[in-house]
Amino acid sequence: MDTILNIILPVFGLVAVGFMVGRPPLFPANFAKSLSNFIFYLALPCLLFRSMASRGLPHGDEMSLVAAYYLALTTVMVASFLYARWVYRETLGGAATLMLGSCFSNTVLVGVPLMLAAFGQPGLQQMLLLVTGHAAWLIGIATILAEASKAGQGGGPLRIVAQTLLALVKNPVIIAILSGLLFGALGLRIPSPVDSAMRMLGEAAVPCSLFALGASLVGLKVTDLLGRTLFMTLVKLFILPAAVFVSGHYIFELPPLALAVAVTTASMPGGMNVFLFAQRYETHVARTASSTLLTTLFSALTTGFIIDVFRNT
């Protein structure tokens, strides 16, 4: 109950506020996108840079955390893709979209606020090690599969890989994490006036992220509840966290905080990037929108339960 009242309710309460009021006539229709740009390009990079600049390079346990998480993630990705191909008879592009919807966690808009509230700066710093390659790995593989499904219309695999790497090095979240790590490893200190300005911007990232997420859900509807939407929702909220727990606890024997961070990250709701990917390739648009909405609603319970278990063990 303490976790629900002090962590889950404030975080998902702000999402609910964004969903209820982040629409006309109070805010313009494109408000969520504009606010997300402020978060993505300015507020969140300041928060992440300051967080990573206060620490050094990853150590052995943290590299085990990364290995444990990505082993489980890749296993579930492959299983989800094959299930979609064999059971639903999907094309490569369709299966790639369902795979992405099953495995892509909202590590930014939901993950950062929740991790800070549940496990503090130490937990956030460890989660950011997972975030660094998260989008590149998932969206990169899904893009290659979707482009292959277009039978050569999108170009060769080298072009796709190059575009993925270019998007990675231009991503302000990734730049903030990696540059912050380097800054801290070199023993540098942020000048006080600059640090104060970055701190104020970073403090705006958490509430604005949650409000923007709620506003971005306006207009999404639930469809295909017993089919592919349910498949993505169940894998995202239950199977992926379970796989990460098995990998982290039984294979890599992670310490308690690292295991909590890994499983909690895996339990986050689906991200809007999945919906944008589906729009780009014109496949399962309504279903990915539905799974994003459902996982956001129900992760308040499932992620809350996971956090409560780890905080009380």
N, C-alpha and C positions, 0 to 999 in steps of 0.2 A: 504493500500500500504506500509506503514511503517513496518508492521509486515512481509510482504512478503520479502521486501528488507533486513531488518536487522536481521530477525530470520530464516524464512523458507528457503530463498535462500542460506545462508551460510551452514546450516545444511544439506539440501538435495543436495546442490551442492557438498559437500564432498562425499556423497553417490554416486553421479553420477561420480565423479572422480575415486572412487574406482572401480565402475563398468566398466569404460572405460579402465583403465590402470592396474587394479589388476589382470592380467592374463599373460600367456606366450606371447612373450618372455621376457618381462620386469621382471615378477615375476613368480616363479614356480607354478605349478598347485595347490599345497597344501598350498600356501602362506596364504590364508584367515584363514585357521584353525590354523596355527602357530601364526599369529597375534592375533587371537581371544583368544588363550591360554594366551598370554602375557597380554591382556586386562582383561580377566576373573580372572586370578589367581594373578595378581600383580597390574597393574595400577588402575583398577576400585575399588578393595578393599581399596586401599590407599585413593582414592577420597571419597568413601562412609564413611569410618571410620572417616576421618577428618571432614566430613560434620556432621555426627551424634554426634561426640564427643564434638562439640561446642554447644550442646543443652542438655536439661534435658529429663526427661521421658515425654511421651505423656500426654496431658491434655484433658479435657472434649470435646472440639470442635474437637480435632484430633481423639478421639475415635469415635465420631459421623461420621467423615469423613470415617473411616474404615468401620463402620457399613453400611453407605449409599452406599458405593462402592460395598461391597460384597453382599448386599441384591440385588442390581440391577444385578450384575454379575451372581449370582446364578440363579436368575429368567430367565435371557437370556440363561444361560447354559441349564436349564431344558427345556425351550421352543424350543431351537435349537435341542436338542437331540430328543425330541418328534416329531418335524417336520420331522427330518431325518428318524425316524422310521416309521412314518405313511405315509408321502408323498412319500419319496424315497424308502421305504421298505428296509431300511438298516439293516444289522446285528447289534448286540450290538457294535462290534468293529468298523464297518463302521460309525455308528451314533456317536460314541465317537470321532472319528477323525474329522468328520464334526463339531461337537460341539466345539472341541478344536480350529479348524481353524476359527470358528466364534467369539471366545471369548478371545483368548490368545493375549495379547498386547506385543509388543516389548518394554518393560519398561526399558531395559538396553542400548542396542546399540543406539536406537533412543530416548527413554524416558529421559535419563539423560541429553544428550546435549540440547534437546528441552526445558526441564523444567528449566534448568539453564539459557538458553537464554531468555526464556519468563517471568519467575517469580523469577529468582534469587535463592539464597540459601534457603530462606524461603519456596519457592515452591518445591525445590528439597527435602528438609527435610520432607515435608508432603507427597510427592510422595513415598519416601522410606518406609514410614509406610505401604503403600499399596503393595509395591514390596515384602515385607518380606514373606507374605503367598501366593503370586500370583501363582508362579509356582507349589508350593506344592498342593494347592487347585485344580487347573485346571488339571495338569498332573496326580496328584494322583487319582482323580475321573476317568479321562479318562483311566488310566492304569487299574484300577479295572474293568471297563466295558469291556475293550479290552481283559483282561485276562479271564473274565467270558465268553466272546464270543468264546474263544478257548476250551470251554467245559472241563475245568479241566486240560488242558495241562500245564498251567503256575503255578499251585499250588493254595493254599487257600487264602482267603482274608486277613488273619492275616499276611501271608508272604508278601503280596503285600503292606500292610500298613507299615510293618516293613521296607521294602526296601525303601518306600517313605520317611519315617522319617529319615532313615540313609542317604539318598541322601540330605535331607534338612540340617542336621547338618554338612554335609561335604561340603556344597555349600559355596565357599568363599565369594560370594556376601551377603548371609544371615549372615554368620559369621561376616563380616565387619560391617553390619548394626546393629546387635544386640550387638556386643562387643563395638561398638562406642557409642550406646545408654547407655550402662552400664558405660562406661568410663566417659561420660559426666554427668550422674546421680550421680556418686561418687565424682564429682568435681575435677577430675584429669586433669593434663595438660601434653600434649606430650612434651618431652624434645626437645629443639630448634633444635639441629642437626638432630634428627630423623624426626621432623616435616618438616624441609626443604626438606629432601630427599623424604618424603611421598608426599609433595606438588608437587615436580617436577614430580614424577611418576603419581600423580593424574591428573596433567595438560595434560599429554600425553593420558589419557583415552578417552577424548572427541573426538579429531580428529581421533585417531586410531580406535575408535569404529565405526565411520561413514564410514571411508575408508574400514574397514573390512566388514561392512555390504554390501557395494557396491560390493566388490570383491566376497562375498559369493553368490551374485545373478547371477554371470556369469554362463551361461549354462541353467538357468531356462527358461522354455517356457510356454506360456499361452495356456491352453486346456480347453475344456468344458465351453466356455465363457457364454453360456446361461443356464447352469445347476447348478451343485453343486458348481462350482468355483464362479459363480455369487452370489449364496446364501451365501457362507461364506464371500465374499467381502462386500455385502450389510449389513449383520448383523454386521460385524466388524466395518465398517466405519460410519454407520448411526444408527442402532437400539440400539447397546450397549451404545454409547454415549448418545442417547436420554433417555434410561432407567436410566442411572446414573444421568442425569440431573433431571429427575422426582423424583427419590429417594432423591437426595441431596437437591433439592430446595423445594419440596412440602412436603416430609415426614420428613426429618431431619432438614430442614431449616438451611443449612450450611452457614457460613459466606462467603463473596465473594471469598477470596483466596482459601479456602478449596474446594468450589464448582468448581472453575476454575481448580484446580489441579485434582479433581476427573474426570471431564468430559474430560479434555485434556488427561489424562492417558488412559481413555477408548477409545479415538479416535486414539491412536497410531496404526501403521500398525501391521499386524500379525508377530509373531516371527519365527525364523528358527527352534525353538524347535518343532513346529507343523510338519514341513517337516521331521524332524528327527524321531518324533513319528510315522508318517505315514510309513517311511521306516522300522522302527522296526517291525511294525505289518503288513506290506505289504498290506496297504489299502489306496487308494486315494493318492498315492505318487505324481503323476503328477498334480492332482487338488490342493493339498496343496501347492506345489511349485508355481503353477499359482496364487493362492490367495495371497501368500506371496509377489510375485512380484507386483501384481495389487494393493494390499493395500499399499505397500511401495510407488508406483508411485502416487496414488491418494490421499494418506494422506497428501501429501505436500499441497494440496488444502483444504481438509476437516479439517485437524488439524489446518492449517493456519487460516482458517475462524473462527474456535472455539477460538483460541488464540486471534485473533483480536477482536472478540466480547467481550471477558472478559477483555481485556486490555483497552477497550474503554467504559466500563460501570462502 
